Amino acid sequence: MTTTPAAADLIVIGKITSVHGIRGEVKIFSFTDPIDNLLDYKRWTLQRDGEVKQVELVSGRLQGKVLVAKLKGLDDREVARTFAGFDICIPRESLPDLAEDEYYWYQLVGLKVIDHLGQLLGMIDHLLETGSNDVMVVKPCAGSLDDRERLLPYTAQCVLKVDLDAGEMQVDWDADF
């Protein structure tokens, strides 16, 4: 018997988008970098609108910019079609440890962003991947300097300090960003 990890202990690493072929394979949009790292995790918790399923990855391959995956016991195209829209989750503790000063995006979301003058700019709502560097979307929150949304580069020049325990990030913010 397998147990379902608590939702708070899960991290979304991809999404099933559609079916592939006639043998019940599914297409996956991966949130990992590189995208085929998702295939390193063999047991997934699928979540959609409060519905939860435990599945096991049998095989997978990179096909263009998407992954194609075969799940254990899923052999019918029409049944596979019902899996579209499920988020693919794994327990947070399954993620590899990072070097000191490296962070997963989920760790940064929700941090208060404070400039070098001590002013609260807002909270990190989400991050975007661009060609040159990642970008933090900082939205205003209670007590923030103003009601502006800011896009700040996630670079060593901008990010001075990350303190996960305090829930804060200090940045060298310049209006030219």
N, CA, C and O of each residue as an XYZ file, in Angstrom:
708
protein
N       0.835     -1.184      0.000
C       0.000      0.000      0.000
C       0.877      1.243      0.000
O       1.783      1.367      0.825
N       0.611      2.168     -0.927
C       1.364      3.408     -0.956
C       0.539      4.512     -0.325
O      -0.682      4.562     -0.474
N       1.222      5.388      0.376
C       0.519      6.502      1.007
C       0.725      7.752      0.163
O       1.746      7.904     -0.507
N      -0.237      8.620      0.204
C      -0.160      9.878     -0.527
C       0.497     10.911      0.370
O       0.023     11.148      1.481
N       1.595     11.544     -0.092
C       2.200     12.599      0.717
C       1.225     13.757      0.900
O       0.363     13.995      0.054
N       1.368     14.468      2.006
C       0.524     15.640      2.251
C       0.784     16.668      1.163
O       1.914     16.803      0.692
N      -0.249     17.391      0.761
C      -0.127     18.364     -0.323
C       0.980     19.382     -0.051
O       1.662     19.811     -0.982
N       1.167     19.772      1.207
C       2.197     20.748      1.543
C       3.599     20.202      1.311
O       4.543     20.976      1.154
N       3.747     18.897      1.286
C       5.052     18.277      1.083
C       5.348     18.007     -0.383
O       6.403     17.463     -0.709
N       4.430     18.378     -1.274
C       4.590     18.098     -2.695
C       5.022     19.336     -3.469
O       4.677     20.463     -3.111
N       5.778     19.109     -4.530
C       6.190     20.176     -5.431
C       5.793     19.768     -6.842
O       6.009     18.624     -7.242
N       5.218     20.692     -7.596
C       4.792     20.423     -8.968
C       6.019     20.503     -9.880
O       6.731     21.507     -9.892
N       6.254     19.434    -10.642
C       7.405     19.410    -11.559
C       6.997     19.309    -13.021
O       7.853     19.327    -13.905
N       5.701     19.204    -13.283
C       5.246     19.117    -14.666
C       3.747     18.988    -14.737
O       3.047     19.039    -13.726
N       3.262     18.817    -15.972
C       1.818     18.717    -16.197
C       1.575     17.787    -17.379
O       2.269     17.869    -18.393
N       0.594     16.908    -17.249
C       0.173     16.075    -18.370
C      -0.702     16.942    -19.263
O      -1.689     17.517    -18.805
N      -0.338     17.037    -20.542
C      -1.060     17.940    -21.439
C      -2.045     17.228    -22.351
O      -3.120     17.760    -22.628
N      -1.698     16.028    -22.825
C      -2.568     15.321    -23.767
C      -2.091     13.885    -23.929
O      -1.154     13.446    -23.261
N      -2.746     13.166    -24.820
C      -2.347     11.791    -25.120
C      -1.346     11.789    -26.267
O      -1.216     12.768    -27.003
N      -0.645     10.675    -26.401
C       0.292     10.491    -27.510
C       0.110      9.072    -28.036
O       0.278      8.105    -27.293
N      -0.226      8.950    -29.293
C      -0.358      7.631    -29.904
C      -1.591      6.887    -29.433
O      -2.511      7.467    -28.856
N      -1.590      5.562    -29.699
C      -2.773      4.741    -29.395
C      -2.570      3.794    -28.220
O      -3.490      3.065    -27.849
N      -1.379      3.795    -27.633
C      -1.070      2.837    -26.563
C      -1.146      3.422    -25.160
O      -0.624      2.830    -24.216
N      -1.789      4.578    -25.011
C      -1.981      5.139    -23.676
C      -0.837      5.988    -23.159
O      -0.797      6.298    -21.968
N       0.097      6.374    -24.021
C       1.157      7.273    -23.579
C       0.594      8.690    -23.442
O      -0.406      9.039    -24.070
N       1.252      9.490    -22.616
C       0.814     10.862    -22.395
C       1.945     11.835    -22.698
O       3.123     11.515    -22.541
N       1.560     13.035    -23.137
C       2.526     14.108    -23.352
C       2.636     14.904    -22.060
O       1.644     15.152    -21.375
N       3.855     15.293    -21.748
C       4.155     15.991    -20.500
C       4.827     17.327    -20.806
O       5.727     17.399    -21.642
N       4.387     18.377    -20.130
C       5.122     19.634    -20.130
C       5.905     19.669    -18.817
O       5.321     19.655    -17.733
N       7.219     19.715    -18.929
C       8.085     19.642    -17.751
C       8.472     21.026    -17.256
O       8.751     21.925    -18.050
N       8.488     21.190    -15.930
C       8.951     22.417    -15.300
C      10.398     22.287    -14.820
O      10.929     23.210    -14.204
N      11.036     21.150    -15.096
C      12.405     20.941    -14.637
C      13.394     21.481    -15.670
O      13.032     21.725    -16.821
N      14.614     21.660    -15.257
C      15.667     22.137    -16.144
C      16.911     21.298    -15.913
O      17.504     21.356    -14.836
N      17.318     20.513    -16.915
C      16.703     20.339    -18.222
C      15.370     19.594    -18.115
O      15.086     18.938    -17.113
N      14.564     19.710    -19.169
C      13.194     19.215    -19.084
C      13.097     17.708    -18.851
O      12.134     17.238    -18.247
N      14.074     16.958    -19.320
C      13.989     15.500    -19.133
C      14.409     15.044    -17.736
O      14.379     13.848    -17.446
N      14.799     15.981    -16.865
C      15.068     15.606    -15.466
C      13.816     15.054    -14.791
O      13.917     14.282    -13.837
N      12.651     15.436    -15.272
C      11.390     14.933    -14.730
C      11.352     13.406    -14.769
O      10.745     12.771    -13.906
N      11.997     12.831    -15.762
C      11.984     11.373    -15.929
C      12.827     10.651    -14.869
O      12.780      9.425    -14.771
N      13.588     11.397    -14.087
C      14.381     10.791    -13.006
C      13.497     10.353    -11.838
O      13.926      9.562    -10.999
N      12.280     10.858    -11.781
C      11.361     10.548    -10.682
C      10.366      9.502    -11.169
O       9.607      9.758    -12.104
N      10.363      8.350    -10.556
C       9.561      7.215    -11.041
C       8.172      7.143    -10.434
O       7.273      6.558    -11.038
N       7.972      7.715     -9.265
C       6.653      7.707     -8.625
C       6.138      9.137     -8.558
O       6.795     10.038     -8.037
N       4.935      9.312     -9.106
C       4.335     10.633     -9.159
C       3.011     10.650     -8.412
O       2.289      9.654     -8.367
N       2.711     11.791     -7.833
C       1.379     12.061     -7.325
C       0.753     13.033     -8.311
O       1.268     14.132     -8.519
N      -0.358     12.629     -8.920
C      -1.059     13.485     -9.863
C      -2.184     14.204     -9.134
O      -2.915     13.598     -8.352
N      -2.318     15.518     -9.399
C      -3.357     16.310     -8.743
C      -4.064     17.193     -9.764
O      -3.437     17.814    -10.622
N      -5.406     17.230     -9.645
C      -6.222     18.113    -10.486
C      -7.556     18.326     -9.786
O      -8.276     17.368     -9.507
N      -7.877     19.556     -9.509
C      -9.182     19.906     -8.930
C      -9.551     19.031     -7.735
O     -10.686     18.564     -7.641
N      -8.622     18.808     -6.835
C      -8.889     18.019     -5.641
C      -8.776     16.520     -5.830
O      -8.801     15.776     -4.849
N      -8.653     16.059     -7.063
C      -8.482     14.626     -7.340
C      -6.996     14.283     -7.268
O      -6.154     15.030     -7.768
N      -6.682     13.153     -6.645
C      -5.294     12.736     -6.467
C      -5.146     11.296     -6.935
O      -5.969     10.440     -6.610
N      -4.085     11.034     -7.704
C      -3.774      9.678     -8.173
C      -2.289      9.413     -7.948
O      -1.456     10.304     -8.113
N      -1.973      8.193     -7.574
C      -0.587      7.756     -7.477
C      -0.277      6.940     -8.722
O      -1.010      6.005     -9.045
N       0.803      7.280     -9.428
C       1.177      6.549    -10.637
C       2.667      6.255    -10.626
O       3.442      6.857     -9.883
N       3.040      5.304    -11.479
C       4.441      4.933    -11.602
C       4.868      5.077    -13.052
O       4.190      4.589    -13.955
N       5.981      5.741    -13.274
C       6.535      5.932    -14.602
C       7.227      4.649    -15.043
O       8.099      4.139    -14.340
N       6.840      4.122    -16.209
C       7.482      2.932    -16.768
C       8.629      3.352    -17.669
O       9.727      2.801    -17.588
N       8.366      4.347    -18.545
C       9.398      4.838    -19.451
C       9.014      6.228    -19.923
O       7.870      6.661    -19.785
N       9.996      6.914    -20.483
C       9.734      8.243    -21.012
C      10.847      8.653    -21.946
O      11.957      8.121    -21.901
N      10.522      9.623    -22.805
C      11.522     10.102    -23.752
C      11.233     11.548    -24.110
O      10.099     12.019    -24.020
N      12.277     12.232    -24.512
C      12.161     13.599    -24.971
C      11.747     13.575    -26.438
O      12.352     12.871    -27.247
N      10.724     14.339    -26.777
C      10.271     14.430    -28.153
C      10.009     15.901    -28.448
O       8.954     16.440    -28.114
N      10.989     16.538    -29.081
C      10.899     17.983    -29.292
C      11.042     18.703    -27.968
O      12.011     18.491    -27.239
N      10.065     19.563    -27.654
C      10.103     20.319    -26.402
C       9.182     19.732    -25.354
O       8.966     20.347    -24.309
N       8.638     18.557    -25.612
C       7.779     17.883    -24.634
C       8.329     16.496    -24.367
O       9.157     15.971    -25.111
N       7.845     15.929    -23.290
C       8.190     14.555    -22.951
C       6.998     13.667    -23.273
O       5.847     14.096    -23.190
N       7.284     12.433    -23.639
C       6.249     11.425    -23.811
C       6.519     10.371    -22.748
O       7.647      9.899    -22.608
N       5.480     10.000    -21.998
C       5.660      9.073    -20.883
C       4.668      7.925    -20.958
O       3.529      8.079    -21.399
N       5.141      6.773    -20.514
C       4.312      5.574    -20.375
C       4.153      5.327    -18.884
O       5.140      5.173    -18.164
N       2.891      5.289    -18.419
C       2.605      5.048    -17.010
C       2.143      3.612    -16.821
O       1.457      3.052    -17.676
N       2.518      3.031    -15.711
C       2.170      1.645    -15.404
C       0.644      1.482    -15.376
O      -0.065      2.220    -14.692
N       0.164      0.494    -16.138
C      -1.256      0.164    -16.166
C      -2.101      1.056    -17.054
O      -3.311      0.854    -17.151
N      -1.500      2.028    -17.697
C      -2.236      2.926    -18.575
C      -1.939      2.530    -20.019
O      -0.913      2.917    -20.578
N      -2.853      1.747    -20.622
C      -2.622      1.182    -21.950
C      -3.665      1.597    -22.976
O      -3.595      1.159    -24.124
N      -4.617      2.416    -22.603
C      -5.723      2.770    -23.481
C      -5.720      4.278    -23.747
O      -5.657      5.078    -22.813
N      -5.789      4.654    -25.006
C      -5.761      6.068    -25.396
C      -6.893      6.865    -24.747
O      -6.671      7.980    -24.275
N      -8.074      6.319    -24.718
C      -9.219      7.057    -24.175
C      -9.099      7.236    -22.661
O      -9.484      8.277    -22.130
N      -8.577      6.246    -21.976
C      -8.339      6.394    -20.533
C      -7.221      7.412    -20.310
O      -7.306      8.246    -19.408
N      -6.174      7.341    -21.135
C      -5.058      8.284    -21.016
C      -5.540      9.721    -21.221
O      -5.022     10.644    -20.593
N      -6.515      9.910    -22.084
C      -7.057     11.245    -22.344
C      -7.602     11.874    -21.051
O      -7.544     13.093    -20.888
N      -8.120     11.066    -20.152
C      -8.674     11.588    -18.892
C      -7.587     12.080    -17.933
O      -7.894     12.718    -16.925
N      -6.327     11.791    -18.237
C      -5.217     12.238    -17.398
C      -4.750     13.652    -17.756
O      -3.986     14.256    -17.003
N      -5.201     14.184    -18.896
C      -4.800     15.530    -19.316
C      -5.210     16.544    -18.255
O      -6.315     16.489    -17.716
N      -4.311     17.458    -17.971
C      -4.590     18.512    -16.996
C      -4.109     18.213    -15.592
O      -4.151     19.088    -14.728
N      -3.650     16.988    -15.345
C      -3.128     16.666    -14.010
C      -1.732     17.264    -13.833
O      -0.884     17.157    -14.719
N      -1.505     17.894    -12.674
C      -0.159     18.317    -12.290
C       0.608     17.085    -11.826
O       0.048     16.200    -11.179
N       1.883     17.038    -12.158
C       2.764     15.957    -11.723
C       3.547     16.467    -10.521
O       4.281     17.451    -10.622
N       3.389     15.795     -9.383
C       4.014     16.236     -8.136
C       4.909     15.141     -7.576
O       4.682     13.950     -7.785
N       5.923     15.582     -6.866
C       6.805     14.671     -6.138
C       7.015     15.257     -4.740
O       6.821     16.455     -4.537
N       7.411     14.424     -3.779
C       7.722     14.974     -2.450
C       8.922     15.921     -2.521
O       9.894     15.644     -3.224
N       8.853     17.028     -1.798
C       9.951     18.004     -1.793
C      11.291     17.356     -1.456
O      12.326     17.715     -2.018
N      11.258     16.390     -0.524
C      12.522     15.779     -0.104
C      13.158     14.933     -1.203
O      14.305     14.507     -1.065
N      12.432     14.684     -2.294
C      13.000     13.941     -3.425
C      13.916     14.805     -4.280
O      14.725     14.285     -5.047
N      13.792     16.118     -4.151
C      14.636     17.012     -4.941
C      16.076     16.932     -4.449
O      16.317     16.817     -3.247
N      17.030     16.992     -5.370
C      18.433     16.949     -4.941
C      18.810     18.199     -4.150
O      18.263     19.279     -4.372
N      19.743     18.037     -3.233
C      20.242     19.173     -2.476
C      20.994     20.096     -3.418
O      21.651     19.645     -4.357
N      20.893     21.384     -3.160
C      21.592     22.379     -3.961
C      22.786     22.917     -3.185
O      22.886     22.758     -1.968
N      23.678     23.549     -3.912
C      24.823     24.197     -3.267
C      24.307     25.360     -2.412
O      23.188     25.837     -2.604
N      25.133     25.803     -1.476
C      24.752     26.917     -0.586
C      24.439     28.120     -1.471
O      25.154     28.128     -2.472
N      23.694     29.006     -1.408
C      23.396     30.137     -2.303
C      22.677     29.738     -3.597
O      22.562     30.565     -4.502
N      22.190     28.496     -3.710
C      21.328     28.114     -4.826
C      19.965     27.767     -4.260
O      19.857     27.213     -3.166
N      18.921     28.096     -5.016
C      17.555     27.908     -4.518
C      16.653     27.390     -5.630
O      16.838     27.696     -6.808
N      15.677     26.600     -5.219
C      14.608     26.237     -6.138
C      13.633     27.400     -6.190
O      13.496     28.146     -5.221
N      12.958     27.555     -7.316
C      12.005     28.650     -7.459
C      10.947     28.618     -6.369
O      10.585     29.667     -5.835
N      10.444     27.435     -6.027
C       9.373     27.363     -5.024
C       9.833     27.945     -3.684
O       9.004     28.405     -2.899
N      11.144     27.933     -3.414
C      11.653     28.492     -2.163
C      11.632     30.021     -2.184
O      11.562     30.657     -1.132
N      11.691     30.602     -3.367
C      11.738     32.053     -3.496
C      10.349     32.691     -3.518
O      10.167     33.824     -3.074
N       9.383     31.951     -4.038
C       8.025     32.484     -4.121
C       7.509     32.778     -2.703
O       7.582     31.932     -1.813
N       6.993     33.987     -2.522
C       6.466     34.401     -1.218
C       7.454     35.192     -0.371
O       7.080     35.741      0.665
N       8.715     35.254     -0.804
C       9.676     36.040     -0.032
C       9.382     37.533     -0.174
O       9.001     38.000     -1.247
N       9.563     38.270      0.916
C       9.479     39.726      0.868
C      10.758     40.225      0.202
O      11.845     39.712      0.466
N      10.623     41.211     -0.648
C      11.771     41.779     -1.359
C      12.035     43.170     -0.805
O      11.179     44.052     -0.859
N      13.241     43.347     -0.269
C      13.630     44.592      0.391
C      14.828     45.170     -0.350
O      15.797     44.462     -0.623
N      14.759     46.454     -0.675
C      15.873     47.053     -1.413
C      17.022     47.397     -0.468
O      16.912     47.230      0.747
N      18.113     47.873     -1.035
C      19.317     48.173     -0.255
C      19.122     49.324      0.726
O      19.969     49.542      1.592
N      18.010     50.070      0.605
C      17.697     51.140      1.546
C      16.757     50.675      2.653
O      16.390     51.458      3.529
N      16.368     49.399      2.614
C      15.481     48.849      3.620
C      14.004     48.999      3.308
O      13.163     48.736      4.168
N      13.671     49.416      2.095
C      12.279     49.609      1.694
C      11.687     48.296      1.169
O      12.317     47.588      0.384
N      10.487     47.992      1.610
C       9.788     46.794      1.146
C       9.203     47.060     -0.232
O       8.342     47.926     -0.389
N       9.672     46.311     -1.238
C       9.172     46.485     -2.606
C       7.943     45.633     -2.874
O       7.139     45.968     -3.743
N       7.785     44.540     -2.144
C       6.665     43.635     -2.348
C       7.088     42.201     -2.072
O       8.072     41.952     -1.376
N       6.327     41.259     -2.630
C       6.624     39.834     -2.451
C       6.785     39.181     -3.815
O       6.156     39.584     -4.794
N       7.642     38.164     -3.861
C       7.825     37.427     -5.113
C       6.572     36.589     -5.357
O       6.235     35.707     -4.567
N       5.894     36.878     -6.455
C       4.683     36.156     -6.829
C       5.031     34.905     -7.629
O       4.488     33.829     -7.380
N       5.934     35.053     -8.583
C       6.409     33.929     -9.393
C       7.658     34.363    -10.134
O       8.051     35.528    -10.082
N       8.274     33.427    -10.818
C       9.469     33.712    -11.603
C       9.208     33.339    -13.048
O       8.382     32.477    -13.349
N       9.929     34.006    -13.933
C       9.836     33.744    -15.362
C      11.209     33.357    -15.876
O      12.226     33.893    -15.436
N      11.227     32.434    -16.802
C      12.474     32.065    -17.449
C      12.580     32.851    -18.737
O      11.692     32.793    -19.587
N      13.667     33.584    -18.876
C      13.911     34.318    -20.121
C      15.178     33.739    -20.731
O      15.817     32.874    -20.133
N      15.532     34.197    -21.881
C      16.720     33.666    -22.527
C      18.002     33.961    -21.783
O      18.896     33.117    -21.727
N      18.105     35.152    -21.208
C      19.369     35.543    -20.588
C      19.445     35.239    -19.100
O      20.492     34.814    -18.613
N      18.352     35.449    -18.366
C      18.339     35.169    -16.927
C      16.896     35.026    -16.464
O      15.964     35.414    -17.168
N      16.724     34.469    -15.278
C      15.386     34.356    -14.703
C      14.964     35.736    -14.189
O      15.800     36.570    -13.842
N      13.650     35.951    -14.151
C      13.100     37.230    -13.714
C      12.096     36.972    -12.600
O      11.236     36.099    -12.712
N      12.218     37.748    -11.517
C      11.280     37.659    -10.399
C      10.152     38.661    -10.618
O      10.399     39.832    -10.906
N       8.919     38.196    -10.479
C       7.762     39.083    -10.559
C       7.402     39.443     -9.123
O       6.921     38.605     -8.361
N       7.643     40.703     -8.767
C       7.428     41.190     -7.401
C       6.156     42.022     -7.396
O       6.066     43.059     -8.054
N       5.169     41.542     -6.635
C       3.886     42.233     -6.559
C       3.777     42.956     -5.222
O       4.330     42.510     -4.217
N       3.054     44.087     -5.221
C       2.909     44.831     -3.963
C       2.174     44.008     -2.913
O       1.374     43.127     -3.229
N       2.467     44.319     -1.668
C       1.812     43.653     -0.541
C       1.623     44.687      0.565
O       2.043     45.835      0.424
N       0.999     44.283      1.650
C       0.793     45.196      2.781
C       2.141     45.735      3.247
O       3.064     44.972      3.532
N       2.239     47.051      3.320
C       3.464     47.691      3.798
C       4.492     47.969      2.721
O       5.559     48.508      3.016
N       4.194     47.609      1.455
C       5.193     47.839      0.413
C       5.283     49.318      0.042
O       4.357     50.092      0.286
N       6.382     49.682     -0.534
C       6.721     51.050     -0.904
C       5.613     51.720     -1.719
O       5.289     52.883     -1.477
N       5.040     51.012     -2.665
C       3.980     51.541     -3.517
C       3.169     50.365     -4.060
O       3.332     49.235     -3.600
N       2.317     50.619     -5.014
C       1.481     49.545     -5.549
C       1.937     49.085     -6.931
O       1.132     48.580     -7.714
N       3.203     49.252     -7.229
C       3.755     48.850     -8.521
C       4.182     47.380     -8.518
O       4.724     46.870     -7.538
N       3.924     46.726     -9.635
C       4.500     45.399     -9.861
C       5.865     45.624    -10.495
O       6.022     46.472    -11.374
N       6.849     44.856    -10.040
C       8.203     45.018    -10.560
C       8.723     43.700    -11.121
O       8.429     42.625    -10.599
N       9.485     43.803    -12.175
C      10.186     42.657    -12.745
C      11.662     42.865    -12.453
O      12.284     43.783    -12.987
N      12.219     42.016    -11.607
C      13.617     42.151    -11.213
C      14.405     40.938    -11.699
O      13.932     39.806    -11.596
N      15.593     41.170    -12.221
C      16.397     40.035    -12.680
C      16.904     39.214    -11.499
O      17.331     39.761    -10.482
N      16.850     37.913    -11.649
C      17.409     37.039    -10.616
C      18.870     36.809    -10.991
O      19.233     35.771    -11.544
N      19.692     37.798    -10.677
C      21.113     37.768    -10.993
C      21.908     38.133     -9.742
O      21.368     38.682     -8.781
N      23.181     37.822     -9.775
C      24.055     38.153     -8.645
C      24.173     39.667     -8.462
O      24.394     40.131     -7.344
N      24.031     40.435     -9.526
C      24.108     41.894     -9.422
C      22.888     42.456     -8.705
O      22.995     43.471     -8.016
N      21.753     41.828     -8.851
C      20.517     42.340     -8.238
C      20.271     41.734     -6.857
O      19.962     42.458     -5.910
N      20.402     40.430     -6.736
C      20.098     39.742     -5.474
C      21.328     39.796     -4.568
O      22.363     39.201     -4.867
N      21.196     40.515     -3.464
C      22.308     40.652     -2.529
C      22.319     39.539     -1.488
O      23.380     39.033     -1.121
N      21.113     39.155     -1.007
C      21.031     38.175      0.074
C      19.655     37.519      0.064
O      18.639     38.180     -0.152
N      19.640     36.210      0.302
C      18.395     35.470      0.471
C      18.411     34.875      1.868
O      19.345     34.168      2.246
N      17.359     35.171      2.635
C      17.231     34.630      3.985
C      15.894     33.897      4.058
O      14.857     34.500      4.334
N      15.933     32.580      3.806
C      14.699     31.790      3.797
C      14.043     31.762      5.169
O      12.816     31.787      5.272
N      14.858     31.711      6.232
C      14.300     31.672      7.593
C      13.516     32.942      7.918
O      12.476     32.883      8.574
N      14.013     34.078      7.463
C      13.337     35.349      7.710
C      12.252     35.624      6.665
O      11.423     36.516      6.847
N      12.260     34.856      5.573
C      11.278     35.064      4.508
C      11.547     36.318      3.705
O      10.619     36.981      3.242
N      12.845     36.649      3.536
C      13.216     37.895      2.882
C      14.327     37.708      1.865
O      15.136     36.783      1.940
N      14.328     38.629      0.911
C      15.409     38.740     -0.048
C      15.800     40.206     -0.114
O      14.940     41.077     -0.242
N      17.080     40.478     -0.028
C      17.553     41.844     -0.160
C      18.091     42.018     -1.578
O      18.841     41.181     -2.080
N      17.692     43.120     -2.212
C      18.106     43.368     -3.590
C      18.730     44.744     -3.735
O      18.430     45.660     -2.968
N      19.582     44.878     -4.705
C      20.115     46.185     -5.095
C      19.250     46.616     -6.261
O      19.560     46.351     -7.422
N      18.168     47.279     -5.930
C      17.147     47.636     -6.913
C      17.453     48.992     -7.498
O      17.808     49.934     -6.789
N      17.310     49.073     -8.793
C      17.545     50.305     -9.519
C      16.365     50.459    -10.475
O      15.913     49.479    -11.067
N      15.882     51.644    -10.621
C      14.721     51.878    -11.495
C      14.999     51.478    -12.927
O      14.059     51.344    -13.710
N      16.256     51.279    -13.302
C      16.594     50.903    -14.674
C      16.326     49.425    -14.953
O      16.390     49.002    -16.108
N      16.029     48.636    -13.934
C      15.741     47.207    -14.159
C      14.444     47.058    -14.887
O      14.022     45.937    -15.172
